[in-house]
Amino acid sequence: MKPFTYERVTDPQAAVLAAASAGVPTKFISGGTNLLDLMKLEIEQPAHLVDISRLPLQRIEEIGGELRIGSQARNADVAADDRVRKRYPVLSQALLSGASAQLRNMASTGGNLVQRTRCPYFYDTTTPCNKRLPGAGCAALGGFNRIHAILGASDACIATHPSDMAVALAVLDARIELLGTGGATRSVPILDFYLLPETTPHIENVLRPGELITAVVLPPPLGKRQLYRKVRDRASYEFALVSVAVVMAMADGAVGEVRIAFGGIAHKPWRSLEAEAVLHGRPPTLASFQAAADAALARAIGRGHNDFKIDLAKRTLIATLARAAEVRS
């Protein structure tokens, strides 16, 4: 691990100011469940750390019918919150399927959003990786790419985003509140927060230098037909091969408004507007679920070892939709 300096702040404005005025590569650290591993491997090499774990951003509160989750709220606390469990069960389910109980007790909401890929080539500093070193190449393209992306990838990067929470937030139409220098604030829809790799896979989101995530805001829920299903190689403490989040409302025996997002198959939580359009207004039948799955994966591209993910994603979506259609509001 490279030497670094450290300071702890207790005010959000002070955190942004500390990052802006450090004059050296700086990172915010909260639970550190991802950053510390990357620093030990010398993938991340900040010269200065700003500890934001004591910021007063842990609260989960209702404001005008919305639920505002502070960026320092721990994953375990969000999953256990009674308002989340009752009104946004897909989020609770997604959080409980991620990592381990010990990590959920440490990981923060903001940190979960900006965790980095678990691509083994990204972690192996002896192999080329455009995300780790822009312009180096992508070893996964011709390597063992079983866990890699089938949607939204590019010739520069086929890594996937690891967050379960972000997939649930995608179907909940969450917004990310950000604080920048000079007190500037902005709110970014989660679908606009993450970027596709294209030719710059090292730029993963729209955060500006020194900008701090302060909260995640959930609008009033669409309905109680909410499910998160995660398919992985082992039953716990494993990242998704494929995951699916579904929020569905029924109207007169047909599918009303519906939102669908995938995890484990793209560089970002993958919202499938194509599948949603196919389902809207149709009866909840196996045929309509199959049509939605075909639409969702119509542009999927396998790279050899991960070809199986295309059919797996379809089957996972069909099973999740069928179960959601049975759930009573």
N, C-alpha and C positions, 0 to 999 in steps of 0.2 A: 504494500500500500504506500502510495506517495504521501509525503508530508503535507499537512493542510492546517489552516487556522480555523478557529471555531468561535462562534458567538451565539448567545441565546437571547431571543427577543420575546416580549410579552404583549406587543401591540402590532396589529397588521400593518399600519403605516410604517412603523419602525422596521418591520421585516422587508418591505419593499425598498425602503431607503437603504438598508444595509446591503441588499443585493445590488442596488444600482450604484452605490458608492464604493464598493469593494475594490474595483480596479483590476480584479483578477477573475478567472473563471469561478463562478459561485453556484452553489446548489442549495435549495431548501431541503432540510431533513426533518422528518416527523417520526414515524415509526421506524423508518429505515429498512424495512423488510426486503426491499429490492435494491436500494441504493448502496447499502453497505456491502452486499455481495458483489456488486459491480465494481465498487472501489477496491475491494480485495483482489479482484482479478485484473485491476488496472484498466478496465474498460471505461469506467467513469474516473476522471482525474481532476476533481475540483480542487482549486487551491484554497477555497474558503467555504465553510459550511455555515449556514444560518439555521439554527434550531428553532422551528416554529411550533414545536409540540406543546408549548405553554400558551399559545394564542387562545383568546376566549372565543373559539369557533367550534365548540363541541356541542352546542345546543341543537336539538331537533324541535322545531316549533311550527305551529299552524299560523299562517298569515293569509287572511282573505280567502280561505278555502284551499290554499296551496300548502304544501309541506316543504319547509326549508331545512335542509340538513347541512349543518356546519361542516366545513372541510376537515376539521380535526375530530369529528365524530368517528369513533372506532367502528370498524366493520361489524364487530360482534354486537355493539350497542344498537346500531341501525337495524340489524337483522332481528333483534329481540324487541324493538320498540313496538308497542301495541298498535299504534296508528299505522306503522308500516305493515305489520302482519295482517291487519284487517283490511286496509284500503289499497295497499300496494304489495300483495303477497308475492308477486313475481320477483320483486326486489329482495325480499327476505329469503326466498327459495334460492335465488342466484348467489347471494352472499354466503349462505350456509353450505353451498356446494363447492365453495372456493377454499383452497389452502387447507390449513388445519385450525383447530380451535385456538392454539397458541398464537398463530400468525394473525388470526382475525381479532384477537385481543390487542394486538399492536398496530395493525395496519389502519391507516386513516382513509377517510373517503377521498380526499384530494390525492393522496399518494396512490390509491388504487387506480385512479383515472390515468395517471401518468406513468405507471409501471411500464417497463420495456419488454420487448419480445423475449420469449424463451427459446428462440431458434438456437440450436446447438452451435451453429457456425458463428453466430453473433458472440457467443460465450467463449469460443475457441480462438484465441488471439493469433494462432498460427495459420489460420485460414482466412481467405479474403472475404470481406463483408462490407458492402456499401453503407449499411446502417452504422457500423462501427467506425469505418474509415472511408469517407466518400471517395469514389473513383477506384476503389480496390477491386471491385467485382463482386459477384454473388456465388459462393461455393455451393449453395443449396440448389441452384438451377440444374447442375449436373451431378449433384450428390444425392445423399439419402434424404429425400424430402417428404417422408411419410406424414409429418405433422404440418406441412406447409399449406399455403393459401391456394384456393381454387377459384376465388373471385377477387377482382380488383387488384391483382398483382401486376407486376411489370417485369421487364427484363433486368431491372436493377435490383429487385427485391421481391421475394415471395414469402416473407415472414408473416406471421399472424399476431394479432393482438391478444394478450392472455387474459384480460379481465372478464370475469363473469358478471360483475356488477354493471359494467358499462353496457352489456347486451340488454339487461333488464331496463336500464335507464333509457335505452334507445326506443323501446316500445312504450315507455311512459312519457315520451316527449319531454324529457328533462331539459333544464337549462343550467348552464354553468356560469356562476357569478365570478368575475375576475376583478382584482384590484391592481392597478398599475402605478407608475410613478406620478407624483403630484396629486395623488388621490383620485386619479381617473378610474372610473368603474365601467364595466360593460357586462352584458349578459349574452352568452353564446349558446344557441341550441346545440345539444349534444351531437346531432347529426352533422353539424358544421364544425365541431371542435376538432375532430380527427381528420387527418389528411391521408390520401392514398399515396403509395410510394412514388409512382411515376419515375422521374429521374433523380429525385431527392429524398430517398427513404429515411435519411437521418433527420429530416424535419417531420416530426410525427404529429404535431398538433399546431393550433394557432396561437399558442402562448407567446407573448412578446418577452424580450429579455427582462428579467426581474419581476414579471407579472405573477401574481399570487392567486391561486384558486381559494375563494373564501366560502363558497357554498354551492350546493346542488339544490335546485328548486323543482319540485314535482307539482304539475298542475292537478286539478281535481281528477280522480281516476275515471277511466272510461267505463269500467265495470269490474265485477268480481271474477269473471272468467279469465283468470290469469294463471299462466303456468310457465315454469322454466324446466327444461329437460336437458341434461348434460350427459353426453356419451364420452367415456374415457377408458383408458387401458386398465385402470384399476379403480376400486370403489371409492378411494379417498386420497386426498393430497396429490391430486394429479390435474393437469390442465386438460381442457376439452379437445378431443378430436373434432367433435361437432357439438354445438349446443344450440338450442332454439328457445326463444322467448315469445310468448303469444299473449296478447290481450284482445279479448273478443266480446262484442255485444251482440245479442240476438234480437231480432225484430220480426214478429209474425212468422215464426218458424224458419226464418232465413238468417244468414249471417249479416249483421249490420256493420257498424264500424269495426275494423279489425286491424291490428298492427302485428307485424312479424319481424323478428330480427334473429340473425344467426351469430354465433360466436365460433371461434376456432377455424374459420374458413377464409378469413380476409385480414387485411392489414388494420382494420378498424371494425367495430361492431357493425354488422351488415344488415341494414334495414331493407327488406324486400318489398318495395312498392308494387312490383309486378305481381307477386303472390297475393298481396292485399287486394289489388284491383280484380283479380280473377275471382276471389271469394265473395266480394261484396255483393249482397243481394241474392246469392245462391243458397240453396238448402245445404245444410251441413252433412254432406254425403261423402262416401269414400271417393267417388268419382270427382267431386269438386276439390277435395283435398289433394288428390293425385294431380289434377290440373294445376293447382296452386304450386305444388312441389316442382312440377315440370317447368313452370314459368320462373320460379325462383332460381333454378339452377340452369336455365337455358344457356347462359353465357359462361358457365363454369369450365375451367380448363385444368385438367390434371397434368402433372409433370412426371408421371411414371409411378413412383412409389405411393403417391397420394391419390391416384385415380379412384380408389375405393371411396373416397370422401364424397364424391358426387352422389352415388346411390345412398350412402349412409345419411347424408344431409336430407335427401328426399324422404327416406323412411322415417327419420327422426321428426321431420316436420309433420308428416301425415299422422304419426302416432300422437304428437303433441296436440294437433288440431282436434283429433278425435276425442282425446281426453278433455280438452277445453270445452268442447261442445256438450259434454255430459255434466260439467260443473254448473250447479244452480246458483244464480245470482241472489 
